[in-house]
Each structure stands twice: as C-alpha cells, then as structure tokens.
Amino acid sequence: MADADDSLTANKQVALAAMSDRSEGRNIVETAIGAGQFNTLATALEAAGLVDALQGDGPFTVFAPTDEAFDKLPEGTLDELLKPESRDTLRLILTYHVVSGKVKAADVVGLNAADTLSGQRISIAVNDGTVRLNDSARVTDVDIEASNGVIHIIDSVIMPNTKDILETAADAGDFSTLAGAIRAAGLVSTLQSDGPFTVFAPTDEAFAKVPAETLNSLMQPENRDQLIAVLTYHVVAGRVYADQAKKAGRAETVQGGTLTIRERDGDVRINNAKVLKADIDTTNGVIHVIDTVLIPE
C-alpha cells in the first residue's frame, strides 16, 4: 500500500497474483480457507456463526489475521473465545475486522479510519509505506480478490472495546458524578441497551463547576424529570464521531434540543463545553469527554 504494493517483494507479488487467480469465483471464506494460512480464522468464523454472512453477496473488505497473528494472543485467550458462552464477544471481534464494501489498497491508504461491521471504527495510518490498523496490526499483503469482496492480510488480531458506554466510563474513573446522576435518573438500563448512542460525557471536574445547590436539587427524586432532561441533552442517537460532528455543525439530542458544534482555536466545542477527548468507542456507542455540563434551555 502507498505505496503498499511497492513495499511487497517481487516474490510476494507473484504469490499474490497466483492466489488471486486461484480465488476467482470463490467467496471470501472459500478464498481464505484455500490460502492455507487462515485456519484459526476459519475456525473462529464457524464458532461465531459468521460463515454464511461472509459467504453472502457483500461486498466486504476483510482484514484477515493469519494463524501466526492469532498465536500472538495471550495464552488461553483464543480457547476462551471459542467457547459457546463467548460467542457474542467473538462475533464482535471478528466483525471488527470487516468493512462494508470493496475497499482496495489504493483506497485504504487514503483513509484515516474505517467503520467496521461491529459498529466500531478502526484507525488507519501509513508510515514509510507500511499500513497499520490501530497502530498495532501491520498490513502485510493486499488486494486478494474474492467473488464477494477483497482480503487484506494483517499480522495481528485487532481488538474492539468489549464494554458498553457505562462500563467504559466507569473504567475511566473520571465520571463518578455522571454515573450517580444516571442512576438517580433511572437511565442505566437505557444506556446499557443496544443503542447506539453518542454521549458527550462531563467529567467530575465539569460537574464541580455546577453550583452545589443546583446539583443537589437535580439529584432529588422530585426533580427526576429535570435531571433526565439534563442528562439526555448530552446524548445523541447513533454513533457520531468527531469528524462527522464537526462537519454537521449541530446535533439533535435525545432530550429534543440542539447542540451547536464548532471548532475554535484548535478546540472542538459543544455549545460552551470543550471536548477533552473524542471518539472513545464502546459496544453500544461512542463517548466524547467534555469539560462542562450542558444545560438545555
């Protein structure tokens, strides 16, 4: 790629051409099995119940980890993932390696990120002719044609976030006040549902800016509707990443109000709140960390 093809040795290019010829008429799964270096991937697809899906019309782009890539996982990880009770997690991981559409190498290098079938994004970076996904997995071979898409080979398994919005926020440790407010408002089950949601999450320091009497009042049972309105003003339906938000310039919230999004002095602002960290992916949405609590009008 970028040129990645230039970085492939002559032998690799010959092997790729031969593999592409052999794969003519074969779908992605058949092509991967025929290549002989994706036995673990094939086993995982079968365990996850994804074989039929990847034999469908597509088209799909698959970043396919080799057997050696799976061998890099910590000891016992693969065995655990292949258990029936881990099927949902395995499906999440495998679909994190699949992008909708046929994205050839020349197009991949022009991207900074790609939305996967898992719902979460992978980052793409090109340095000195080497393409990496999430700053970890290296793309080693490209443009293996299949009847319903294309395969790019990678040398490591890439891992999505396997936790939801609330679990991810809890792990971060900066959102105890937000967590308490969500519980008080009765929104826990909502934010643990499939969603997806985009949450502009105020830190504990952001809540500390709110007058104590105001915050205490919001947390009272009799003011639950008002608290719900404040919290849902921080939530947008669907996954909205930073680049999409900046381009849109506004976002309709679950509360019904509208957020104004703009870039100023190098910072992205949501109304009057500065985005401290953007694009934290979760299983059911994306989190953007902000430094000020947003108050609906």
C-alpha positions in Angstrom: 0.0 0.0 0.0 1.2 3.7 -0.6 2.6 2.6 -1.8 2.0 -0.7 -0.1 2.3 -2.7 -3.3 5.8 -1.1 -3.7 6.7 -2.5 -0.3 5.9 -6.1 -1.3 8.8 -8.1 -2.6 8.7 -9.5 -6.1 8.1 -13.0 -4.7 5.1 -11.7 -2.6 3.6 -10.0 -5.6 3.9 -13.2 -7.7 2.3 -15.2 -4.8 -0.5 -12.7 -4.5 -1.2 -12.9 -8.2 -1.3 -16.6 -8.1 -3.6 -16.6 -5.1 -5.9 -14.1 -6.8 -6.1 -16.3 -9.8 -6.9 -19.3 -7.7 -9.6 -17.4 -5.8 -11.5 -16.4 -9.0 -15.1 -17.4 -8.4 -14.6 -18.2 -4.7 -16.1 -16.1 -1.9 -14.2 -14.6 0.9 -14.5 -17.6 3.2 -13.5 -20.1 0.4 -10.6 -17.9 -0.6 -9.3 -17.7 3.0 -9.6 -21.4 3.5 -7.8 -22.1 0.2 -4.9 -19.8 1.1 -3.9 -22.2 3.9 -2.8 -19.6 6.4 -6.2 -18.7 7.9 -7.1 -22.0 9.7 -7.7 -20.3 13.0 -9.8 -17.5 11.4 -11.9 -20.2 9.7 -12.4 -22.0 13.0 -13.4 -18.7 14.7 -15.8 -17.8 11.9 -17.5 -21.1 12.3 -17.7 -20.8 16.1 -19.1 -17.3 15.8 -21.7 -18.3 13.2 -20.4 -15.9 10.7 -19.6 -18.2 7.8 -22.9 -17.8 6.0 -22.8 -14.0 6.4 -19.3 -13.7 4.8 -20.4 -16.0 2.0 -23.2 -13.6 1.2 -23.3 -11.1 -1.6 -21.4 -8.3 0.3 -19.3 -6.9 -0.9 -17.0 -7.0 2.1 -13.4 -5.9 2.9 -11.8 -8.3 5.4 -8.6 -7.5 7.3 -7.7 -11.1 7.8 -5.3 -12.2 10.7 -3.1 -15.1 9.8 -2.7 -18.2 12.1 0.5 -16.6 13.4 -1.4 -13.4 14.2 -3.8 -15.4 16.4 -0.8 -17.1 18.0 0.2 -13.7 19.4 -2.9 -13.5 21.6 -2.2 -14.1 25.3 -2.2 -17.8 26.3 -5.8 -19.1 26.8 -7.5 -16.1 25.1 -8.4 -18.0 21.9 -9.6 -21.1 23.8 -11.9 -18.8 25.9 -13.2 -17.0 22.8 -14.1 -20.2 21.0 -16.3 -21.4 23.9 -20.1 -21.2 23.1 -20.7 -18.7 26.0 -18.2 -16.3 24.4 -19.9 -16.3 21.0 -21.1 -12.7 21.2 -17.6 -11.4 22.1 -16.1 -13.5 19.3 -18.6 -12.1 16.8 -17.7 -8.6 17.9 -14.0 -9.2 17.5 -14.4 -10.8 14.1 -16.8 -8.2 12.7 -14.3 -5.6 13.8 -12.1 -6.9 11.0 -14.7 -6.4 8.3 -15.7 -3.3 6.5 -18.7 -3.0 4.3 -17.9 -2.5 0.6 -14.9 -3.4 -1.5 -12.0 -1.2 -0.4 -8.9 -1.8 -2.4 -5.4 -1.0 -1.1 -5.2 2.3 -3.1 -8.3 3.5 -1.3 -7.4 2.2 2.1 -4.2 4.4 2.2 -6.4 7.5 1.7 -8.4 6.8 4.8 -7.7 7.8 8.4 -10.3 5.4 9.7 -13.0 2.9 8.6 -16.3 1.9 10.1 -16.5 -1.8 10.7 -19.4 -4.2 10.8 -19.0 -4.3 14.6 -20.1 -0.7 14.7 -16.8 0.5 16.0 -14.1 2.2 14.0 -10.5 1.2 13.2 -7.8 3.8 12.7 -5.6 3.6 9.6 -2.1 5.1 9.4 0.6 4.9 6.7 4.2 5.4 7.6 7.1 4.7 5.2 5.0 2.5 3.0 3.7 0.4 5.9 0.0 0.4 6.7 -1.1 -0.2 10.3 -4.5 -0.6 11.8 -5.0 0.8 15.3 -1.2 1.5 15.5 -0.7 -2.2 16.0 -1.6 -4.6 13.2 0.6 -4.4 10.1 -0.9 -5.0 6.7 1.4 -7.5 5.0 -0.4 -8.4 1.8 -3.2 -6.7 -0.1 -6.0 -6.9 -2.7 -6.7 -10.7 -2.6 -9.8 -10.8 -4.8 -12.8 -12.8 -3.9 -16.2 -13.1 -5.6 -17.9 -11.0 -2.9 -15.1 -8.7 -1.8 -11.4 -8.3 -1.1 -9.0 -9.5 1.6 -6.0 -7.7 3.1 -3.7 -9.8 5.3 -2.7 -8.4 8.8 -0.1 -9.7 11.2 -2.0 -9.2 14.5 -5.6 -9.5 15.7 -7.1 -6.1 16.4 -9.4 -5.8 19.4 -12.5 -3.6 19.8 -13.8 -2.3 23.1 -15.9 -5.1 24.6 -17.6 -2.9 27.2 -20.7 -0.7 26.9 -20.9 3.1 27.5 -21.4 2.9 31.2 -18.7 0.2 31.8 -16.2 2.2 29.7 -17.0 5.4 31.7 -16.7 3.5 35.0 -13.2 2.2 34.0 -12.1 5.7 33.1 -12.5 6.8 36.7 -13.4 10.4 35.9 -17.2 10.1 35.7 -18.4 9.1 39.2 -20.8 12.1 39.4 -22.2 11.4 36.0 -22.7 7.7 37.0 -24.5 8.8 40.1 -26.7 11.1 38.1 -27.5 8.4 35.6 -28.6 6.0 38.4 -30.7 8.7 40.0 -32.4 9.4 36.7 -33.1 5.7 36.1 -31.2 5.7 32.8 -28.8 2.9 33.5 -30.7 0.2 31.5 -31.2 2.7 28.6 -27.5 3.4 28.3 -26.7 -0.3 28.5 -29.1 -1.2 25.7 -28.0 -1.7 22.1 -28.3 1.9 21.1 -26.1 3.0 19.6 -25.7 6.4 21.3 -23.3 9.2 21.3 -22.6 10.6 24.8 -21.0 13.9 25.5 -19.7 13.0 28.9 -18.9 15.7 31.5 -16.1 14.8 33.9 -16.3 15.0 37.7 -14.4 18.4 37.3 -17.1 19.5 34.9 -19.8 18.7 37.5 -17.8 20.5 40.1 -18.4 23.7 38.2 -22.1 23.4 38.7 -23.3 25.2 41.9 -23.6 22.6 44.7 -27.2 23.6 45.5 -28.2 23.2 41.8 -26.6 19.7 41.6 -28.1 18.6 44.9 -31.5 19.8 43.8 -31.3 17.9 40.5 -30.5 14.7 42.4 -33.7 14.8 44.4 -36.4 12.3 43.5 -39.0 15.0 42.9 -36.7 16.6 40.3 -36.1 13.4 38.4 -37.7 14.7 35.2 -35.5 17.7 35.2 -32.4 15.5 35.7 -33.5 13.3 32.9 -33.8 16.3 30.6 -30.2 17.5 31.5 -28.7 14.1 31.0 -30.5 13.3 27.7 -29.3 16.7 26.4 -25.9 15.1 26.5 -27.0 12.1 24.3 -27.4 11.9 20.6 -28.9 8.8 18.8 -26.5 6.8 16.7 -22.7 6.9 16.6 -21.4 10.3 15.7 -17.6 10.6 15.5 -15.7 13.8 15.9 -15.1 14.4 12.1 -18.9 13.8 11.5 -19.9 16.1 14.3 -17.6 19.0 13.1 -18.9 18.6 9.6 -22.5 18.7 10.7 -22.1 21.7 13.0 -25.1 20.7 15.1 -26.7 17.6 16.6 -30.2 16.8 17.7 -30.2 15.4 21.2 -32.4 12.7 22.7 -33.8 15.4 25.0 -35.1 17.2 21.9 -32.8 20.2 22.0 -30.0 21.0 19.6 -26.3 21.2 20.3 -24.0 23.6 18.4 -20.7 22.1 17.3 -17.8 24.3 16.2 -14.0 24.4 16.1 -12.3 27.3 17.7 -8.6 27.9 18.4 -7.9 24.3 17.7 -10.5 23.0 20.1 -13.9 21.4 19.4 -16.7 22.9 21.4 -20.2 21.6 22.1 -22.2 24.7 22.9 -19.8 26.2 25.5 -18.1 22.9 26.5 -14.6 21.9 25.2 -14.1 18.4 24.0 -11.2 17.0 26.0 -11.1 13.6 24.4 -13.1 12.3 21.4 -14.1 9.1 19.7 -14.0 6.6 22.6 -15.6 3.6 21.0 -17.8 1.2 23.0 -20.1 -1.7 22.2 -23.2 0.5 22.1 -21.9 3.9 21.0 -19.2 6.4 21.3 -18.1 8.8 24.1 -16.7 12.3 23.8 -15.4 13.7 27.0 -16.3 17.4 27.8 -15.2 19.8 30.4 -18.6 21.5 31.2 -22.1 20.3 31.9 -24.5 21.2 29.1 -27.7 22.8 30.3 -30.8 22.7 28.0 -32.7 25.9 27.5 
